[in-house]
């Protein structure tokens, strides 16, 4: 037992430290992903006990790797999170798991699985989680763009821009606008493309994001060169950007643009320099074809036709290989697009189903609300009927006030003759409700006889009704139960006891306090 207790303490401390580290990593993922990754690696995975802890570590590991531009292509890192969050955990964590799983599938070119994962993430995303939805729509847009589905890609990027704008994440908004502009160029919508690109550029300038500024500027300059055929405008635009942001040397990513600019300006030496120093081996086949065509045009201008022919043949061979590859992938691409469309249709069907379920729910809610209102109205009607009955009873009691006056006067006159008092009381009792204004002066009479007790009750217990005050007056008069039964037209003593019970509750008496004693004590507190 001693060993077990000693060993348990450090384990708890280690788990608590791991939890605090993961909380901190989660806060740093957006602002400082590189530091978040280093901090996460301070956790010893062997100290992670529960499946929930291992799943959270796995999810955070996948997130910070993606934020640090590590393009995972296998699910080995995120697998513990997949196994846990597929059935357990908070909605937010499950949504994140599906999104970053989709990112892995996207990197691995598993388009169908990526689309499915993104759709799952979208269904779990909260209504106002705009930033997260923007990431999902951007991922879907990239998938559509990889399938050359420019129209669908544009819809996704436009949705991403909309939710990023709502979230206030300007950097992501500039990225999505840049992607919109790039796709619009493919769709030959040049004016709208420039509109999106310049908006993205303005945002990046506000943020001082030089890298993104250069990337957007490259696309705008490309648009000037190849769609507007405006070489001076492209040159002036890029030069202005370099000057404004203190770019002393032309970035290598812009070498082909400048090579083409110099080629069109007949500055062949500089054109050859920039073409020569830009590596093309890491780019796709279409880019390589374009590079070879530029080499061909350069050497044609220089009159070196042998070299020009060489690059023309290279471009032709690459075109043939692209054609063969496209022909081989045509069915596969169509199948991917078809499956993607099926998944979107399924998602829309589920959305429609949810709409109908919500409609049914709201209809049921309205019916229940109607029933509730109906019941409330019925209760209110019963209360009105009860109030009317009380009013009638009060009228009946007022008709007895004269009888009490008679009894009071008679009691004084026949103090020495109780037989005569009893005889007269029985005689007058038979008249009961026939007399008018029975209780009209009851409160005033009791108030005067008992040192202002009615005024005191009305002030101290403002929630007491006139009927309650009349009943208190009868109790102060020590009215016999049988007489009060006649007065209230009760056939059962329980009805009278219920009135006493209601009065006790209104006056806040405990079960151990006697009502009559309490009323007597109130009189004693008043100035005599």
C-alpha positions as CSV (number, residue, x, y, z in Angstrom):
1,X,0.0,0.0,0.0
2,X,2.8,2.4,0.8
3,X,4.5,1.8,-2.5
4,X,1.2,2.2,-4.4
5,X,0.6,5.6,-2.7
6,X,4.1,6.8,-3.3
7,X,3.9,5.9,-7.0
8,X,0.4,7.4,-7.6
9,X,1.4,11.0,-6.7
10,X,4.0,11.6,-9.4
11,X,1.7,10.0,-11.9
12,X,-1.1,12.5,-11.2
13,X,1.4,15.4,-11.3
14,X,2.7,14.2,-14.7
15,X,-0.9,13.9,-16.1
16,X,-1.7,17.3,-14.8
17,X,1.4,18.8,-16.4
18,X,0.5,17.1,-19.7
19,X,-3.0,18.6,-19.5
20,X,-1.6,22.1,-18.9
21,X,0.9,21.7,-21.7
22,X,-1.8,20.6,-24.2
23,X,-4.0,23.5,-23.1
24,X,-1.1,25.8,-23.9
25,X,-0.4,24.2,-27.2
26,X,-4.1,24.5,-28.2
27,X,-3.9,28.2,-27.5
28,X,-0.7,28.7,-29.5
29,X,-1.6,26.7,-32.7
30,X,-2.8,29.8,-34.7
31,X,-0.4,32.5,-33.4
32,X,2.8,30.5,-32.9
33,X,2.6,27.0,-34.5
34,X,6.4,26.4,-34.5
35,X,6.6,27.1,-30.7
36,X,3.5,25.0,-30.2
37,X,5.1,22.0,-31.9
38,X,8.3,22.3,-29.8
39,X,6.2,22.6,-26.6
40,X,4.1,19.5,-27.6
41,X,7.3,17.5,-28.0
42,X,8.1,18.1,-24.3
43,X,5.3,15.6,-23.4
44,X,6.5,12.0,-23.0
45,X,3.8,9.9,-24.8
46,X,4.4,7.0,-22.5
47,X,2.9,9.1,-19.6
48,X,-0.4,9.5,-21.5
49,X,-2.7,7.0,-19.8
50,X,-6.3,7.3,-20.9
51,X,-7.6,6.9,-24.5
52,X,-9.0,10.5,-24.2
53,X,-5.5,11.9,-23.4
54,X,-3.8,10.0,-26.2
55,X,-6.5,11.1,-28.6
56,X,-6.1,14.7,-27.7
57,X,-2.3,14.5,-28.0
58,X,-2.8,12.8,-31.4
59,X,-5.2,15.5,-32.6
60,X,-3.0,18.4,-31.5
61,X,0.1,16.7,-33.0
62,X,-1.7,16.5,-36.4
63,X,-2.9,20.2,-36.1
64,X,0.5,21.7,-35.3
65,X,2.2,19.6,-38.0
66,X,-0.3,20.9,-40.6
67,X,0.2,24.5,-39.3
68,X,4.0,24.0,-39.7
69,X,3.5,22.9,-43.4
70,X,4.3,19.2,-42.7
71,X,2.1,17.6,-45.4
72,X,1.3,14.2,-43.8
73,X,0.1,11.5,-46.2
74,X,-0.6,8.7,-43.8
75,X,-3.0,8.5,-40.8
76,X,-0.4,7.1,-38.4
77,X,-0.2,10.3,-36.4
78,X,-3.9,11.0,-36.2
79,X,-5.0,7.3,-35.8
80,X,-5.5,7.5,-32.0
81,X,-7.7,10.5,-32.5
82,X,-9.7,8.7,-35.2
83,X,-10.3,5.7,-33.0
84,X,-11.6,7.8,-30.1
85,X,-13.4,10.8,-31.7
86,X,-15.2,8.7,-34.3
87,X,-17.6,7.8,-31.4
88,X,-16.6,9.9,-28.4
89,X,-15.6,13.4,-27.4
90,X,-16.9,16.9,-27.8
91,X,-18.4,18.0,-31.1
92,X,-15.7,20.6,-31.7
93,X,-12.9,17.9,-31.3
94,X,-14.7,15.5,-33.6
95,X,-15.1,18.1,-36.3
96,X,-11.4,19.0,-36.0
97,X,-10.4,15.3,-36.3
98,X,-12.4,14.9,-39.5
99,X,-11.0,18.1,-41.0
100,X,-7.3,17.2,-40.4
101,X,-8.0,13.7,-41.5
102,X,-9.3,15.2,-44.8
103,X,-6.1,17.3,-45.0
104,X,-4.0,14.1,-44.8
105,X,-6.2,12.4,-47.5
106,X,-5.8,15.6,-49.6
107,X,-2.0,15.4,-49.4
108,X,-2.2,11.7,-50.3
109,X,-4.3,12.5,-53.4
110,X,-7.2,10.4,-52.0
111,X,-9.8,12.7,-53.2
112,X,-12.9,10.6,-52.4
113,X,-11.8,10.0,-48.8
114,X,-10.8,13.7,-48.4
115,X,-14.3,14.9,-49.6
116,X,-16.0,12.5,-47.2
117,X,-13.9,13.6,-44.3
118,X,-14.5,17.3,-45.1
119,X,-18.2,16.8,-45.3
120,X,-18.3,15.1,-41.9
121,X,-16.3,18.0,-40.5
122,X,-18.8,20.5,-42.1
123,X,-21.8,18.6,-40.5
124,X,-20.2,18.8,-37.1
125,X,-19.1,22.4,-37.3
126,X,-21.1,24.8,-35.2
127,X,-23.3,27.4,-37.0
128,X,-21.1,30.3,-36.0
129,X,-17.7,28.6,-36.3
130,X,-16.9,30.7,-39.3
131,X,-13.1,30.3,-39.2
132,X,-13.3,26.5,-39.1
133,X,-15.9,26.4,-41.8
134,X,-13.6,28.6,-43.9
135,X,-10.9,26.0,-43.6
136,X,-13.3,23.2,-44.7
137,X,-14.6,25.2,-47.7
138,X,-11.0,26.0,-48.7
139,X,-10.1,22.3,-48.6
140,X,-13.1,21.4,-50.7
141,X,-12.1,24.1,-53.2
142,X,-8.6,22.8,-53.5
143,X,-10.0,19.3,-54.2
144,X,-12.3,20.6,-56.9
145,X,-9.4,22.6,-58.5
146,X,-7.3,19.5,-58.6
147,X,-10.0,17.8,-60.6
148,X,-10.2,20.9,-63.0
149,X,-13.7,21.6,-61.7
150,X,-13.2,25.3,-61.7
151,X,-16.9,26.3,-61.3
152,X,-17.3,24.1,-58.2
153,X,-13.9,25.3,-56.9
154,X,-15.0,28.9,-57.2
155,X,-18.2,28.3,-55.2
156,X,-16.2,26.7,-52.4
157,X,-13.5,29.5,-52.3
158,X,-16.3,32.1,-52.4
159,X,-18.0,30.4,-49.4
160,X,-14.6,30.3,-47.6
161,X,-14.1,34.1,-48.2
162,X,-17.6,34.8,-46.9
163,X,-17.1,32.9,-43.6
164,X,-13.5,34.2,-43.1
165,X,-14.9,37.7,-43.5
166,X,-17.5,37.0,-40.8
167,X,-14.8,35.5,-38.5
168,X,-12.5,38.5,-38.9
169,X,-9.5,36.3,-39.8
170,X,-8.0,38.7,-42.4
171,X,-5.0,36.5,-43.3
172,X,-7.2,33.6,-44.2
173,X,-9.5,35.9,-46.0
174,X,-6.6,37.1,-48.2
175,X,-5.7,33.5,-49.0
176,X,-9.2,32.6,-50.0
177,X,-9.6,35.7,-52.1
178,X,-6.3,34.9,-53.8
179,X,-7.6,31.4,-54.6
180,X,-10.8,32.9,-56.0
181,X,-8.8,35.2,-58.2
182,X,-6.6,32.4,-59.5
183,X,-9.7,30.3,-60.4
184,X,-11.4,33.2,-62.0
185,X,-8.3,33.6,-64.3
186,X,-8.9,29.9,-65.4
187,X,-12.5,30.8,-66.1
188,X,-11.3,33.8,-68.1
189,X,-13.2,36.3,-65.9
190,X,-10.3,38.8,-65.9
191,X,-12.0,41.8,-64.4
192,X,-13.6,39.9,-61.5
193,X,-10.3,38.1,-61.0
194,X,-8.4,41.4,-60.6
195,X,-11.1,42.7,-58.2
196,X,-10.5,39.7,-55.9
197,X,-6.8,39.8,-56.2
198,X,-6.5,43.5,-55.4
199,X,-8.7,43.0,-52.4
200,X,-6.5,40.2,-51.2
201,X,-3.4,42.4,-51.8
202,X,-4.9,45.3,-49.8
203,X,-5.5,43.0,-46.8
204,X,-2.0,41.5,-47.0
205,X,-0.6,45.1,-47.1
206,X,-2.6,45.9,-43.9
207,X,-1.2,42.8,-42.2
208,X,2.4,43.4,-43.5
209,X,2.4,39.9,-44.9
210,X,5.3,40.3,-47.4
211,X,5.3,36.6,-48.5
212,X,1.6,36.7,-49.4
213,X,2.0,40.1,-51.1
214,X,4.7,38.7,-53.4
215,X,2.5,35.7,-54.2
216,X,-0.6,37.8,-55.0
217,X,1.5,40.2,-57.0
218,X,2.9,37.4,-59.1
219,X,-0.6,36.3,-60.1
220,X,-1.7,39.9,-60.9
221,X,1.4,40.4,-63.0
222,X,0.8,37.1,-64.8
223,X,-2.7,38.3,-65.6
224,X,-1.3,41.6,-67.0
225,X,1.2,39.7,-69.2
226,X,-0.8,36.7,-70.6
227,X,-4.4,38.0,-70.5
228,X,-4.0,41.7,-71.1
229,X,-0.6,41.5,-73.0
230,X,0.4,44.6,-71.1
231,X,4.2,44.2,-70.4
232,X,4.9,47.7,-69.2
233,X,2.0,47.5,-66.7
234,X,3.4,44.2,-65.3
235,X,6.9,45.6,-65.1
236,X,5.8,48.8,-63.3
237,X,3.5,46.9,-60.9
238,X,6.2,44.4,-59.8
239,X,8.9,47.1,-59.5
240,X,6.6,49.2,-57.3
241,X,6.0,46.2,-55.0
242,X,9.7,45.5,-54.7
243,X,10.5,49.1,-54.0
244,X,7.7,49.5,-51.4
245,X,8.7,46.4,-49.5
246,X,12.4,46.8,-49.8
247,X,12.9,43.7,-52.0
248,X,16.5,44.3,-53.2
249,X,16.7,41.2,-55.4
250,X,14.0,39.7,-57.7
251,X,12.6,36.6,-55.9
252,X,13.5,33.4,-57.7
253,X,9.8,32.5,-57.9
254,X,9.4,35.6,-60.2
255,X,12.3,34.7,-62.5
256,X,10.2,33.3,-65.4
257,X,7.9,36.4,-65.3
258,X,10.9,38.7,-65.6
259,X,12.5,36.4,-68.2
260,X,9.3,36.7,-70.3
261,X,9.2,40.5,-69.8
262,X,12.8,40.8,-71.0
263,X,12.1,38.4,-73.9
264,X,9.2,40.7,-75.0
265,X,11.5,43.7,-74.6
266,X,14.2,42.0,-76.7
267,X,16.6,42.1,-73.8
268,X,17.7,38.5,-74.6
269,X,20.7,38.3,-72.3
270,X,18.7,39.1,-69.2
271,X,15.9,36.8,-70.4
272,X,18.3,33.9,-70.8
273,X,19.8,34.7,-67.4
274,X,16.4,34.5,-65.6
275,X,15.3,31.4,-67.5
276,X,18.6,29.7,-66.8
277,X,18.5,30.3,-63.1
278,X,15.0,29.1,-62.5
279,X,14.7,25.4,-61.7
280,X,11.7,23.7,-63.3
281,X,12.2,20.1,-62.2
282,X,10.0,20.4,-59.1
283,X,7.0,21.8,-61.1
284,X,4.2,19.9,-62.8
285,X,4.3,18.9,-66.5
286,X,2.3,21.9,-67.7
287,X,4.7,24.3,-66.1
288,X,7.6,22.5,-67.6
289,X,6.0,22.6,-71.1
290,X,5.5,26.4,-70.7
291,X,9.2,26.8,-69.7
292,X,10.4,24.8,-72.7
293,X,8.2,26.9,-75.0
294,X,9.8,30.1,-73.5
295,X,13.3,28.6,-74.1
296,X,12.2,27.8,-77.7
297,X,11.1,31.4,-78.3
298,X,14.3,32.8,-76.7
299,X,16.5,30.8,-79.0
300,X,14.4,31.6,-82.0
301,X,14.9,35.3,-81.2
302,X,18.6,34.7,-80.9
303,X,18.8,32.9,-84.1
304,X,20.0,29.7,-82.5
305,X,17.5,27.4,-84.2
306,X,19.2,24.2,-83.3
307,X,18.6,24.9,-79.6
308,X,15.1,26.2,-80.4
309,X,14.3,22.9,-82.1
310,X,15.6,21.0,-79.2
311,X,13.3,22.7,-76.7
312,X,10.4,22.5,-79.2
313,X,10.9,18.7,-79.2
314,X,11.1,18.6,-75.4
315,X,7.8,20.5,-75.2
316,X,6.2,18.2,-77.8
317,X,7.3,15.1,-75.9
318,X,5.9,16.5,-72.6
319,X,2.7,17.4,-74.3
320,X,2.4,13.8,-75.5
321,X,3.1,12.5,-72.0
322,X,0.5,14.8,-70.6
323,X,-2.0,13.7,-73.2
324,X,-1.3,10.0,-72.4
325,X,-1.5,10.7,-68.7
326,X,-4.7,12.7,-69.1
327,X,-6.2,10.0,-71.3
328,X,-5.3,7.3,-68.7
329,X,-6.7,9.4,-65.8
330,X,-9.8,10.6,-67.6
331,X,-12.0,7.8,-66.4
332,X,-10.5,8.0,-62.9
333,X,-11.0,11.8,-62.8
334,X,-14.6,11.4,-64.0
335,X,-15.2,8.7,-61.3
336,X,-13.7,11.0,-58.6
337,X,-15.9,13.9,-59.8
338,X,-19.0,11.6,-59.8
339,X,-18.3,10.3,-56.3
340,X,-17.7,13.9,-55.1
341,X,-21.0,14.9,-56.6
342,X,-22.7,12.0,-55.0
343,X,-21.3,12.9,-51.6
344,X,-22.5,16.5,-52.1
345,X,-25.9,15.3,-53.1
346,X,-26.0,13.0,-50.0
347,X,-25.0,15.9,-47.8
348,X,-27.8,18.1,-49.3
349,X,-30.3,15.2,-48.8
350,X,-29.3,15.0,-45.2
351,X,-29.6,18.8,-44.9
352,X,-33.1,18.6,-46.4
353,X,-34.0,15.7,-44.0
354,X,-32.8,17.8,-41.1
355,X,-35.0,20.7,-42.4
356,X,-38.1,18.5,-42.5
357,X,-37.3,17.2,-39.0
358,X,-37.0,20.7,-37.7
359,X,-40.3,21.6,-39.4
360,X,-41.9,18.7,-37.6
361,X,-40.3,19.7,-34.4
362,X,-41.5,23.3,-34.7
363,X,-45.0,22.1,-35.6
364,X,-45.1,19.9,-32.6
365,X,-43.8,22.8,-30.5
366,X,-46.5,25.1,-31.8
367,X,-49.2,22.5,-31.0
368,X,-47.8,22.1,-27.5
369,X,-47.7,25.8,-27.1
370,X,-51.3,26.1,-28.2
371,X,-52.3,23.4,-25.7
372,X,-50.3,25.2,-22.9
373,X,-52.0,28.5,-23.7
374,X,-55.4,26.8,-23.8
375,X,-54.7,25.2,-20.4
376,X,-53.6,28.6,-19.0
377,X,-56.8,30.2,-20.2
378,X,-58.8,27.4,-18.6
379,X,-57.0,27.9,-15.3
380,X,-57.5,31.7,-15.6
381,X,-61.2,31.1,-16.3
382,X,-61.5,28.9,-13.2
383,X,-59.8,31.6,-11.2
384,X,-62.3,34.1,-12.4
385,X,-65.1,31.7,-11.4
386,X,-63.5,31.3,-8.0
387,X,-63.1,35.1,-7.7
388,X,-66.8,35.5,-8.5
389,X,-67.7,32.9,-5.9
390,X,-65.6,34.8,-3.3
391,X,-67.3,38.0,-4.3
392,X,-70.7,36.4,-3.8
393,X,-69.6,35.1,-0.4
394,X,-68.4,38.5,0.6
395,X,-71.8,40.0,-0.4
396,X,-73.4,37.3,1.7
397,X,-71.1,38.1,4.7
398,X,-71.8,41.8,4.4
399,X,-75.5,41.1,4.8
400,X,-74.6,39.7,8.3
401,X,-72.9,42.8,9.6
402,X,-76.1,44.1,11.2
403,X,-76.5,40.8,12.9
404,X,-73.1,41.1,14.5
405,X,-73.9,44.7,15.6
406,X,-77.1,43.4,17.2
407,X,-75.1,40.7,19.0
408,X,-72.6,43.2,20.2
409,X,-75.2,45.6,21.6
410,X,-77.2,42.7,23.1
411,X,-74.1,41.2,24.8
412,X,-73.7,44.4,26.7
413,X,-77.3,44.7,27.7
414,X,-77.7,41.0,28.7
415,X,-74.4,40.5,30.4
416,X,-76.2,39.3,33.6
417,X,-78.7,37.2,31.6
418,X,-76.9,34.6,29.5
419,X,-80.2,32.7,28.9
420,X,-81.7,35.7,27.3
421,X,-78.6,36.3,25.1
422,X,-78.6,32.7,23.8
423,X,-82.3,32.8,23.0
424,X,-81.9,36.1,21.1
425,X,-78.9,34.8,19.3
426,X,-80.7,31.7,18.0
427,X,-83.7,33.9,17.0
428,X,-81.5,36.2,15.0
429,X,-79.4,33.4,13.5
430,X,-82.4,32.2,11.6
431,X,-82.4,35.5,9.7
432,X,-78.7,35.1,8.5
433,X,-78.4,36.0,4.8
434,X,-81.7,37.9,4.7
435,X,-80.0,40.9,6.2
436,X,-78.2,43.4,4.0
437,X,-74.8,44.8,4.6
438,X,-73.9,42.1,7.1
439,X,-70.1,42.7,7.0
440,X,-70.2,46.3,5.8
441,X,-68.9,47.6,9.1
442,X,-67.2,44.4,10.4
443,X,-63.6,45.5,9.8
444,X,-64.2,49.0,11.2
445,X,-65.8,47.6,14.3
446,X,-63.0,45.0,14.9
447,X,-60.3,47.6,14.1
448,X,-61.8,50.0,16.7
449,X,-62.4,47.2,19.3
450,X,-58.9,45.7,19.0
451,X,-56.6,48.7,18.8
452,X,-56.3,49.1,15.0
453,X,-55.6,45.4,14.3
454,X,-57.1,45.5,10.8
455,X,-55.0,48.5,9.7
456,X,-51.9,46.7,11.1
457,X,-52.8,43.4,9.2
458,X,-53.4,45.4,5.9
459,X,-50.0,47.1,6.2
460,X,-47.9,44.2,7.4
461,X,-49.5,41.6,5.1
462,X,-50.4,43.5,1.9
463,X,-51.1,40.2,0.1
464,X,-54.1,39.4,2.4
465,X,-57.4,39.8,0.5
466,X,-60.6,41.5,1.9
467,X,-62.0,38.0,2.5
468,X,-58.9,37.1,4.5
469,X,-59.3,40.2,6.6
470,X,-63.0,39.4,7.2
471,X,-62.0,35.9,8.2
472,X,-59.4,37.3,10.7
473,X,-62.2,39.5,12.1
474,X,-64.4,36.5,12.8
475,X,-61.4,34.7,14.5
476,X,-60.9,37.8,16.7
477,X,-64.5,37.7,17.6
478,X,-64.1,34.0,18.6
479,X,-67.0,33.1,16.3
480,X,-68.0,29.5,16.9
481,X,-67.3,27.0,14.1
482,X,-70.9,26.1,13.6
483,X,-71.8,29.8,13.1
484,X,-69.0,30.3,10.6
485,X,-70.2,27.2,8.7
486,X,-73.6,28.8,8.4
487,X,-72.1,32.2,7.4
488,X,-69.9,30.7,4.6
489,X,-72.6,28.1,3.6
490,X,-70.2,25.3,4.2
491,X,-71.5,21.8,4.8
492,X,-68.1,20.4,5.8
493,X,-65.7,21.6,8.5
494,X,-62.8,20.7,6.2
495,X,-63.7,23.7,4.0
496,X,-63.3,26.0,7.0
497,X,-60.0,24.3,8.0
498,X,-58.7,24.9,4.4
499,X,-59.4,28.7,4.8
500,X,-57.4,28.6,8.0
501,X,-54.6,26.7,6.3
502,X,-54.5,29.3,3.4
503,X,-54.4,32.1,5.9
504,X,-51.5,30.5,7.8
505,X,-49.5,30.1,4.6
506,X,-50.1,33.8,3.6
507,X,-48.9,34.9,7.0
508,X,-45.8,32.7,6.8
509,X,-46.5,30.6,9.9
510,X,-44.6,27.4,10.6
511,X,-46.5,24.1,11.2
512,X,-45.8,24.4,14.9
513,X,-47.4,27.8,15.4
514,X,-51.1,28.1,16.3
515,X,-53.1,30.6,14.2
516,X,-55.3,31.9,17.1
517,X,-52.3,32.3,19.4
518,X,-50.4,34.2,16.7
519,X,-53.4,36.6,16.2
520,X,-53.6,37.2,19.9
521,X,-49.9,38.0,20.1
522,X,-50.3,40.6,17.3
523,X,-52.9,42.5,19.4
524,X,-50.5,42.5,22.4
525,X,-47.8,44.2,20.3
526,X,-50.2,47.1,19.5
527,X,-50.3,50.2,21.7
528,X,-53.4,49.9,23.9
